Amino acid sequence: MKTAKTEPQTPVLAPANELRNVRLELVSNKSDSKLWNEYIDRYHYLGYKTLPGAQLRYFARSDEGLLGLFGFGAAAWKTAPRDNFIGWMPSRGEERLHLVVNNARFLILPWIQSKHLASKLLGLVARGITNDWHDRYGYRPVLLETFVEKDRFLGTCYRAANWIFLGHTQGRGKLDRTNAH
């Protein structure tokens, strides 16, 4: 359900280095959770779906207002580029998969036009998520992953934030059992 809380706000046009007090805030209560879900459902092209497994969600804010949102959840069960990069044998990957966290949702709100903001936020979250994850779940992830729809995005902000491109997947979905793309 769409409410007035997620209506478009005043545009932010300043580059990221001119925004004041850029920060990430964990979603930590029911009210924030409902708001996060509504923003994602309303503005993210994939919409809202419950994140799988252990998860953290963030609001990205500055003194200028809400800028964007992040959602992290359980890693993909198997993906050849990642597993080859790590050097996992199938059984080893299964026992350590919880140490990989998937960036399942990343949204810069449509009225935010701030050059370099995406890579700045990706850097912030990469530096902070291990402590936040440890505080919530008692262990620190060692790898973040994401999937970029190559027909829709170039992945430029991830490269600018020093994420490493590992290769193309088969696009079969997180828990594929039927080989459906």
JOVEN-V612828 format. One record per pair of residues at least 24 apart in sequence whose C-alpha atoms are under 10 Angstrom apart, sorted by the first residue. I is the first residue (numbers start at 0). J is the second residue. D is the distance in Angstrom with one decimal. If there is no record, write none. Layout:
I&J&D ; I&J&D
//
This chain:
0&36&9.8 ; 0&37&7.1 ; 0&40&8.8 ; 0&41&8.8 ; 1&34&9.8 ; 1&37&6.7 ; 1&38&8.6 ; 1&40&8.7 ; 1&41&7.2 ; 2&34&9.3 ; 2&37&8.1 ; 2&38&9.7 ; 2&41&9.9 ; 4&34&7.7 ; 4&37&8.9 ; 4&38&8.9 ; 5&34&7.7 ; 5&35&9.3 ; 5&37&7.1 ; 5&38&6.0 ; 5&39&9.7 ; 5&41&7.9 ; 5&42&9.2 ; 6&38&9.0 ; 6&41&9.3 ; 7&42&10.0 ; 7&108&8.4 ; 7&109&7.9 ; 7&110&6.7 ; 7&111&9.8 ; 8&64&8.7 ; 8&65&8.8 ; 8&108&9.3 ; 8&109&9.5 ; 8&110&6.9 ; 8&111&9.0 ; 9&63&9.1 ; 9&64&8.8 ; 9&110&7.1 ; 9&111&8.6 ; 10&63&9.5 ; 10&64&9.8 ; 10&66&9.9 ; 10&108&9.5 ; 10&109&8.6 ; 10&110&4.8 ; 10&111&5.7 ; 10&112&7.3 ; 10&113&9.6 ; 11&63&7.3 ; 11&64&8.5 ; 11&65&9.7 ; 11&66&8.4 ; 11&108&9.8 ; 11&109&9.8 ; 11&110&6.6 ; 11&111&4.9 ; 11&112&5.9 ; 11&113&6.7 ; 12&110&8.4 ; 12&111&6.4 ; 12&112&4.9 ; 12&113&5.3 ; 12&114&8.2 ; 13&63&9.7 ; 13&111&8.8 ; 13&112&7.2 ; 13&113&5.3 ; 13&114&7.3 ; 13&116&9.5 ; 14&111&9.9 ; 14&112&7.8 ; 14&113&4.4 ; 14&114&4.6 ; 14&115&6.6 ; 14&116&7.0 ; 15&61&9.8 ; 15&112&9.3 ; 15&113&5.6 ; 15&114&5.9 ; 15&115&5.6 ; 15&116&4.8 ; 15&117&8.6 ; 15&118&9.3 ; 15&119&7.3 ; 15&120&9.2 ; 16&113&9.0 ; 16&114&8.6 ; 16&115&8.0 ; 16&116&8.2 ; 16&119&8.8 ; 17&113&9.1 ; 17&114&9.9 ; 18&60&9.6 ; 18&61&6.5 ; 18&62&7.3 ; 18&63&7.0 ; 18&64&9.8 ; 18&113&8.7 ; 18&116&9.1 ; 19&60&9.3 ; 19&61&5.7 ; 19&62&5.4 ; 19&63&7.1 ; 19&64&9.7 ; 20&60&7.9 ; 20&61&5.1 ; 20&62&5.9 ; 20&63&8.7 ; 21&59&7.3 ; 21&60&5.7 ; 21&61&4.2 ; 21&62&7.2 ; 21&63&8.9 ; 21&64&9.4 ; 21&65&9.7 ; 21&66&8.9 ; 21&116&9.5 ; 21&119&9.0 ; 21&120&8.3 ; 21&123&9.1 ; 22&57&9.7 ; 22&58&8.4 ; 22&59&5.8 ; 22&60&5.5 ; 22&61&6.1 ; 22&62&9.2 ; 22&65&9.9 ; 22&66&9.7 ; 22&120&8.2 ; 22&123&7.7 ; 22&124&9.2 ; 23&56&9.6 ; 23&57&6.1 ; 23&58&5.7 ; 23&59&4.6 ; 23&60&6.2 ; 23&61&8.7 ; 23&65&10.0 ; 23&66&9.8 ; 23&67&9.3 ; 23&68&8.7 ; 23&69&9.1 ; 23&120&8.1 ; 23&123&7.6 ; 23&124&7.3 ; 23&127&8.7 ; 23&128&9.9 ; 24&56&8.5 ; 24&57&5.4 ; 24&58&5.2 ; 24&59&6.4 ; 24&60&7.5 ; 24&68&9.4 ; 24&69&9.9 ; 25&55&7.2 ; 25&56&5.9 ; 25&57&4.5 ; 25&58&6.5 ; 25&59&8.9 ; 25&68&9.9 ; 25&69&9.4 ; 25&70&9.9 ; 25&128&9.8 ; 25&131&8.3 ; 26&55&7.4 ; 26&56&5.4 ; 26&57&5.4 ; 26&58&6.9 ; 26&68&9.8 ; 26&69&9.8 ; 26&70&9.6 ; 27&55&9.0 ; 27&56&8.5 ; 27&57&8.9 ; 31&56&9.7 ; 31&57&9.5 ; 31&58&9.0 ; 32&56&8.3 ; 32&57&9.6 ; 34&58&9.8 ; 35&67&9.8 ; 35&68&7.4 ; 35&69&9.1 ; 35&70&9.2 ; 36&68&9.9 ; 36&70&9.9 ; 38&67&9.1 ; 38&68&8.2 ; 38&106&9.0 ; 38&108&8.5 ; 39&67&9.5 ; 39&68&7.8 ; 39&69&9.2 ; 39&70&9.4 ; 39&104&8.0 ; 39&105&8.9 ; 39&106&7.5 ; 39&108&9.4 ; 42&106&7.7 ; 42&107&9.0 ; 42&108&7.1 ; 42&109&7.5 ; 43&68&9.6 ; 43&104&7.9 ; 43&105&8.0 ; 43&106&6.2 ; 43&107&8.8 ; 43&108&8.6 ; 43&109&9.5 ; 44&104&9.7 ; 44&106&9.1 ; 45&103&9.8 ; 45&104&8.4 ; 46&104&9.2 ; 47&104&9.0 ; 48&103&9.9 ; 48&104&9.8 ; 50&101&9.6 ; 50&102&9.9 ; 50&103&7.5 ; 50&104&9.0 ; 51&75&9.8 ; 51&101&9.6 ; 51&103&9.3 ; 51&173&9.6 ; 52&97&9.2 ; 52&100&9.9 ; 53&97&8.5 ; 53&100&8.7 ; 53&132&8.9 ; 53&135&9.2 ; 53&136&7.8 ; 54&100&8.4 ; 54&101&9.0 ; 54&102&9.7 ; 54&103&9.8 ; 54&132&8.3 ; 54&135&9.2 ; 54&136&9.2 ; 55&100&9.6 ; 55&102&9.6 ; 55&128&8.4 ; 55&131&8.1 ; 55&132&7.3 ; 55&135&8.7 ; 56&102&9.7 ; 56&103&9.9 ; 56&104&8.9 ; 56&105&9.9 ; 57&105&9.5 ; 57&124&8.8 ; 57&128&9.9 ; 58&106&9.6 ; 59&106&9.4 ; 59&107&8.6 ; 59&108&10.0 ; 59&120&7.4 ; 59&123&9.6 ; 59&124&9.3 ; 60&120&9.7 ; 64&111&9.8 ; 65&107&9.2 ; 65&108&8.1 ; 65&111&8.9 ; 66&106&8.6 ; 66&107&6.0 ; 66&108&5.9 ; 66&109&9.1 ; 66&110&8.6 ; 66&111&6.3 ; 66&112&9.4 ; 66&113&9.2 ; 66&116&8.8 ; 66&117&9.7 ; 66&120&9.6 ; 67&105&7.5 ; 67&106&5.2 ; 67&107&4.2 ; 67&108&5.3 ; 67&109&9.0 ; 67&111&8.3 ; 67&116&9.6 ; 67&117&8.9 ; 67&120&8.8 ; 68&104&7.5 ; 68&105&5.8 ; 68&106&5.2 ; 68&107&6.6 ; 68&108&8.0 ; 68&120&9.5 ; 69&102&7.3 ; 69&103&7.8 ; 69&104&5.4 ; 69&105&4.6 ; 69&106&6.5 ; 69&107&8.9 ; 69&120&9.2 ; 69&121&9.1 ; 69&124&8.5 ; 70&101&8.4 ; 70&102&6.0 ; 70&103&5.6 ; 70&104&4.7 ; 70&105&6.5 ; 70&106&9.0 ; 71&100&6.4 ; 71&101&5.3 ; 71&102&4.5 ; 71&103&5.4 ; 71&104&6.9 ; 71&105&8.9 ; 71&128&9.3 ; 71&132&10.0 ; 71&143&8.9 ; 71&144&9.4 ; 71&145&9.3 ; 72&97&9.8 ; 72&99&9.1 ; 72&100&5.9 ; 72&101&5.3 ; 72&102&6.7 ; 72&103&6.5 ; 72&104&9.1 ; 73&97&6.9 ; 73&98&9.0 ; 73&99&7.3 ; 73&100&5.4 ; 73&101&5.7 ; 73&102&8.8 ; 73&103&8.7 ; 73&144&9.8 ; 73&173&9.5 ; 74&98&8.5 ; 74&99&5.6 ; 74&100&5.0 ; 74&101&4.7 ; 74&102&8.4 ; 74&103&8.9 ; 74&142&9.6 ; 74&143&8.4 ; 74&144&7.3 ; 74&145&8.7 ; 74&173&8.1 ; 75&99&8.6 ; 75&100&8.6 ; 75&101&7.2 ; 75&103&9.9 ; 75&144&8.7 ; 75&145&9.2 ; 75&146&9.7 ; 75&172&8.2 ; 75&173&5.1 ; 75&174&7.2 ; 75&175&9.7 ; 76&172&9.5 ; 76&173&6.5 ; 76&174&6.5 ; 76&175&8.9 ; 77&168&9.9 ; 77&172&9.9 ; 77&173&8.1 ; 77&174&8.4 ; 77&175&9.4 ; 78&166&9.8 ; 78&167&9.2 ; 78&168&6.6 ; 78&169&8.4 ; 78&170&9.5 ; 78&171&9.7 ; 78&172&9.9 ; 78&173&9.1 ; 79&165&9.2 ; 79&166&8.6 ; 79&167&8.7 ; 79&168&7.0 ; 79&169&8.9 ; 80&164&9.1 ; 80&165&5.4 ; 80&166&5.4 ; 80&167&7.0 ; 80&168&7.0 ; 81&142&9.8 ; 81&144&8.3 ; 81&164&9.5 ; 81&165&6.5 ; 81&166&8.1 ; 81&167&9.8 ; 81&168&9.3 ; 82&165&9.7 ; 83&165&8.9 ; 84&165&7.1 ; 84&166&9.6 ; 85&142&9.7 ; 95&140&9.8 ; 95&141&9.9 ; 96&140&9.4 ; 96&142&9.7 ; 97&138&9.3 ; 97&139&9.4 ; 97&140&7.3 ; 97&141&9.3 ; 97&142&9.7 ; 98&138&8.1 ; 98&139&6.9 ; 98&140&4.2 ; 98&141&5.6 ; 98&142&6.6 ; 98&143&8.7 ; 99&139&9.3 ; 99&140&5.7 ; 99&141&6.2 ; 99&142&4.8 ; 99&143&5.7 ; 99&144&7.1 ; 100&128&9.5 ; 100&129&9.8 ; 100&132&9.6 ; 100&139&9.9 ; 100&140&6.6 ; 100&141&8.2 ; 100&142&6.4 ; 100&143&4.9 ; 100&144&6.2 ; 100&145&8.6 ; 101&142&8.7 ; 101&143&5.8 ; 101&144&4.8 ; 101&145&5.5 ; 101&146&8.5 ; 102&143&6.9 ; 102&144&6.0 ; 102&145&5.0 ; 102&146&7.9 ; 103&144&8.7 ; 103&145&6.6 ; 103&146&7.9 ; 103&147&10.0 ; 104&145&8.8 ; 104&146&9.8 ; 105&145&9.6 ; 115&156&7.7 ; 115&159&8.6 ; 115&160&9.6 ; 116&156&8.6 ; 117&155&9.3 ; 117&156&5.7 ; 117&157&8.0 ; 117&159&8.9 ; 117&160&8.4 ; 118&155&8.4 ; 118&156&4.8 ; 118&157&6.3 ; 118&158&8.1 ; 118&159&5.7 ; 118&160&4.8 ; 118&161&8.6 ; 118&162&9.7 ; 119&156&8.5 ; 119&157&9.7 ; 119&159&8.6 ; 119&160&6.9 ; 120&156&9.4 ; 120&157&10.0 ; 120&160&8.5 ; 121&156&7.9 ; 121&157&7.1 ; 121&158&9.9 ; 121&159&9.1 ; 121&160&6.1 ; 121&161&9.1 ; 121&162&8.9 ; 122&156&9.8 ; 122&157&8.9 ; 122&159&9.0 ; 122&160&5.5 ; 122&161&8.0 ; 122&162&9.0 ; 123&160&9.2 ; 125&160&8.9 ; 125&161&9.8 ; 125&162&9.3 ; 146&170&9.1
//
